[in-house]
Amino acid sequence: MKKMLAMALVLMLTLTAAACAETFKMGFDAEYPPYTYMGDDGEYTGFDIEMCKKVCEKLGWELELVPINWDTKLMTLDMGEIDCIWSGLTIDVIDPEAYCLSTPYSDNSQMILTRADSGITTLSDLAGKKVAVQLGTSADLLLQGDQKALADTFDGGEAVKLPNYNDCFAQLEAGAVDAIAIDIGVAANKIAVYGDEYVMLDESIASEKYGICFRAEDTEMCKQVEDAYMELVQDGTYQALAEEFGLDVSALCLLETEGE
Amino acid sequence: MAKMSLGTMILKMSEGLGTTCGIFFLTLLFSLPLGLVVTLLRRSRLGVVRGITKVYISIMRGTPLMLQLMVVYYGPFYLSKWISKTFDVTFRLRWSGDVLVPIIIGFVLNYAAYFAEIYRSGIESIPAGQYEAAQVLGYSRPQTFLRIVLPQVVKRVLPSVTNEVITLVKDTSLAFTLGCMEMFTLGKSIANSQSKFTPFVIAGVFYYVFNALVAFVMARLERRLNYYR
């Protein structure tokens, strides 16, 4: 019995070289609408997932959708559990030496979302207020880094960190926090759903970019995906999908590149 | 937006419930017997064995299960990476196949430690006089343990074991640490995309019914073991 267990363990813990499978494993956060989320039919969808499907179609790859724990995304990528992180990922905060990053495909401003009746209209109104962020997101890092001075004015001297956006919204709705620091796409999506209940401040707290992250040695894979992505930009799929998922078309930075 | 039907929600979360049940039953299957082994080692006459077992139990109880899952899963990979770097060789250890395997291993190692301590409390509650009486009657040490001590221990520890088993049902949601989409995680993603609280209510009902069943089965078992009275 013990021997069998030991053998099973050895089998599971195999020595493997670089993954060479035909399937393309897309790692994503299952709670990140409108980029990656569970659709009404219970299947994963979103702008990034639909774009990835099209890219794989072009390249003849089989796509495997792998929902991951966002807190350990880079470890999961290192281990080969997934081939890329493609889920509204802010690539500005990732070390380009350690990973292979694609050309950014979307602008992503960090915004403040608040209830329409909160009376908050400028960043300085946030003084003494409770502001929530999703743990480990770029808004979280930003408020500990470049925008630390702004976070210092919040109630408690820092942002309230919550495990996911849903918790942030629930607390905003319940009045436990006064505002959320959040990616513009997610904020716009929330406003689209709730209408007049929420507003975004005009001032952004930072401007960043979304891209796809691969392991450092997978430059070839990154190049193939980028090329296929550019074809989708040229044939209009990129813009059509962005409109379908309610993204701000002015944020689509690959369109500008095309215009030049 | 926000128009997933209640049926789809329940169906989707039921799929996750399969995974949740898998984690639950496999963990019990391996950790209940392993706990007994750990208890015996913990009571070994060899000081070294006792010492190592004590350290094991103290680590398992003293660190969060979430962290232990991460160590089981990512540990071999990062260790092999470090060894490769330090000794200038190239090899990588990583889990292949279902992520459920490292999850079960993590859960089993953790729960065996708790069960071991529950069993120990049961074993040590048996009065020394019974051992002496058994010796007088010519029972060997293993015979004494298997025929006299163990049947009483099983009865005595059952309520504490039930407690731990119920905790396990709720702990299964920690499997998402390694990206496993069990019932609660699926509920969270639905709640997120649909901006609704319903999935959490469904999750609560699922957990409650699951635990009511566990409590029912354990109560039956307690009645069945109603011997020596």
Interface residues (C-beta under 8 A of the other chain):
Chain A: M12 L13 T14 L15 T16 A17 A30 E31 P33 Y37 M38 G39 D40 D41 G42 V66 P67 I68 N69 T72 M75 T76 D78 M79 G80 E81 N164 Y165 N166 F169 A170 K190 A192 V193 Y194
Chain B: M1 A2 K3 M4 T8 M9 L11 K12 M70 Y74 P76 F77 F91 R92 L93 R94 W95 S96 G97 V99 V101 F176 T177 L178 G179 M181 T185 L186 K188 S189 I190 A191 N192 S193 Q194 S195 F197
